[in-house]
Amino acid sequence: MFCPKCGSTQSDALKFCKLCGANLFAVRQVVDSRETAEGFDWTKTWVAEMFMSPQELKRRKEETERQRGITPEMKRYNEIKAGIITSIVGIGLAIFLYVFMQGIILSGNVTANSAEILSRLWIAGVLPLFVGIALMVNGVFVSKKIVESAKRDSQNAPSKLEGEVNPQSLGPADTTEVIPSAFSVTEHTTKHLRSSGQKQ
């Protein structure tokens, strides 16, 4: 056995190191009683997700989103925001392509057939514009119904059990509140003193 303190080789029969005096018996006990490493859990991998039902996958996704604080309102807001950004990118791309291609055409180094194609290339910017508009329409109308449905479901959900407490829903303690005591430490002490004084 090697001494963990000085690194010298020691006999397994020794309780203490001959060189530094380290407790080898305690080291042996720790090494012998050490639990084996936890086995690999396949249920926590993507392989297990392949065999899950769609309902279980949906439930897990909703649970993860709930833990991260992603609400239906936040999803709707992000969808509308993504639609606006995508639409603006589409408009910018269309303008850039139009100006750039007109510059190439006006340079005079392009044939008439190529000029026809290049002059219409700006239409590629219309695709992200339409995608952005679709995202905004979905966020404004469709996702609004999903948010309303989620609110209805949360209102109709059964209330929590009495023993179950959500620590996030508790408000902060009011430390300015003074709770009147039912009795006082000094209450009736003078009365007791007087009565004991009379006995003497």
C-alpha positions in Angstrom: 0.0 0.0 0.0 1.1 3.5 -0.8 1.0 6.1 2.0 -1.3 8.9 0.8 0.7 11.5 2.7 4.3 10.8 1.9 3.9 8.3 -1.0 6.1 5.6 0.5 5.4 1.9 0.1 4.1 0.4 3.3 3.1 -3.1 4.3 -0.6 -3.9 4.4 -0.3 -5.1 8.0 0.8 -1.7 9.3 -1.7 0.7 10.9 0.5 3.7 10.7 3.1 4.8 8.1 6.8 4.2 9.3 8.0 7.5 7.7 5.3 10.1 8.4 2.9 8.4 10.8 -0.2 8.8 8.7 -3.1 6.6 9.7 -3.1 3.8 7.1 -5.9 1.9 8.8 -8.3 4.7 8.3 -7.3 5.1 4.7 -7.9 1.3 4.1 -11.4 1.6 5.7 -12.3 4.5 3.5 -11.1 2.7 0.4 -12.8 -0.6 1.3 -16.1 1.1 2.3 -16.3 3.3 -0.7 -19.5 2.7 -2.6 -19.3 1.6 -6.2 -20.0 4.3 -8.8 -23.6 4.6 -9.8 -24.4 2.6 -12.9 -25.3 4.4 -16.2 -29.0 5.3 -16.3 -30.4 4.9 -19.8 -33.6 6.6 -18.9 -31.8 9.9 -18.8 -30.6 9.7 -22.4 -32.0 10.5 -25.8 -32.3 6.7 -26.4 -35.1 6.5 -23.8 -36.8 9.5 -25.5 -37.0 7.5 -28.7 -39.2 4.9 -27.0 -41.5 7.3 -25.1 -45.1 7.9 -26.1 -46.0 11.2 -27.7 -48.1 12.1 -24.6 -45.1 11.5 -22.3 -42.8 13.6 -24.6 -45.3 16.4 -24.5 -45.6 16.2 -20.8 -41.9 16.3 -20.3 -41.6 19.3 -22.7 -44.3 21.2 -20.8 -42.6 20.3 -17.4 -39.2 21.6 -18.7 -40.8 24.8 -20.0 -42.6 25.3 -16.7 -39.4 24.9 -14.7 -37.7 27.4 -17.0 -40.6 29.8 -16.6 -41.7 29.7 -20.2 -45.4 30.6 -20.3 -47.8 30.6 -23.2 -47.8 34.4 -23.1 -44.0 34.4 -23.4 -44.1 32.0 -26.3 -46.7 34.3 -28.1 -44.6 37.4 -27.5 -41.5 35.6 -28.8 -43.4 34.4 -31.9 -44.6 37.9 -32.7 -41.1 39.3 -32.1 -39.5 36.7 -34.4 -42.1 37.5 -37.1 -41.2 41.2 -36.9 -37.5 40.5 -37.1 -37.9 38.1 -40.0 -40.0 40.5 -41.9 -37.5 43.3 -41.5 -34.7 41.0 -42.6 -36.7 40.1 -45.7 -37.3 43.7 -46.6 -33.6 44.5 -46.0 -32.5 41.6 -48.2 -34.9 42.6 -51.0 -33.6 46.2 -51.0 -30.0 45.1 -50.8 -30.4 42.6 -53.7 -32.3 45.2 -55.8 -29.6 47.9 -55.4 -26.7 45.4 -55.8 -28.1 43.8 -58.9 -29.0 47.1 -60.5 -25.4 48.1 -60.0 -24.2 45.0 -61.7 -26.7 45.5 -64.6 -25.7 49.2 -65.0 -22.0 48.3 -65.1 -22.6 47.1 -68.7 -20.7 43.8 -68.4 -23.9 41.7 -68.4 -25.8 40.2 -71.3 -29.5 41.1 -71.8 -30.7 37.6 -70.7 -28.6 37.8 -67.5 -29.8 41.3 -66.9 -33.4 40.1 -66.9 -32.6 37.4 -64.3 -30.6 39.7 -62.1 -33.2 42.4 -62.2 -35.7 40.0 -60.6 -33.4 38.5 -58.0 -34.6 40.9 -55.3 -37.8 38.8 -55.1 -35.7 36.3 -52.9 -36.2 38.9 -50.1 -39.9 38.5 -50.3 -39.7 34.9 -48.9 -38.5 35.9 -45.4 -41.0 38.8 -45.5 -43.9 36.3 -46.0 -42.5 34.0 -43.3 -42.3 36.9 -40.9 -45.9 37.9 -41.7 -47.0 34.3 -41.1 -45.3 34.3 -37.7 -46.9 37.6 -36.7 -50.4 36.4 -37.8 -49.9 33.1 -35.9 -48.8 35.0 -32.8 -51.5 37.5 -32.9 -54.5 35.2 -33.6 -53.7 31.5 -33.2 -51.4 31.8 -30.2 -53.9 34.1 -28.5 -56.4 31.3 -28.4 -53.7 28.9 -27.0 -53.0 31.5 -24.2 -56.7 31.8 -23.4 -57.0 28.0 -23.3 -54.1 27.7 -21.0 -55.5 30.3 -18.6 -58.9 28.5 -18.6 -57.1 25.2 -17.9 -55.2 26.7 -15.0 -58.3 28.2 -13.5 -60.2 24.9 -13.8 -57.3 22.9 -12.4 -57.9 21.4 -9.0 -56.4 23.3 -6.1 -53.4 21.9 -4.4 -53.6 19.7 -1.4 -53.4 21.3 2.0 -50.0 19.8 2.8 -48.5 20.9 -0.5 -47.0 24.3 -0.5 -45.4 26.2 -3.3 -42.6 28.2 -1.9 -42.5 30.5 -4.9 -46.0 31.7 -4.2 -45.3 32.8 -0.6 -44.9 36.5 -0.1 -42.1 38.0 2.0 -42.5 38.2 5.7 -43.7 41.5 7.2 -41.1 42.3 9.8 -42.8 45.6 10.7 -45.8 43.8 12.1 -45.9 43.7 15.9 -47.9 40.7 17.3 -49.3 41.5 20.8 -48.5 38.9 23.3 -51.2 37.2 25.4 -49.1 37.6 28.5 -46.1 39.5 29.8 -43.0 38.4 31.6 -43.4 41.2 34.1 -47.1 40.9 34.4 -48.3 40.6 38.1 -44.7 40.5 39.4 -45.1 43.4 41.7 -48.3 41.8 43.0 -46.3 38.6 43.9 -43.6 40.7 45.5 -46.1 42.5 47.7 -47.7 39.3 48.8 -44.3 37.7 49.6 -43.3 40.8 51.5 -46.3 40.7 53.7 -45.6 37.1 54.7 -42.2 38.0 56.1 
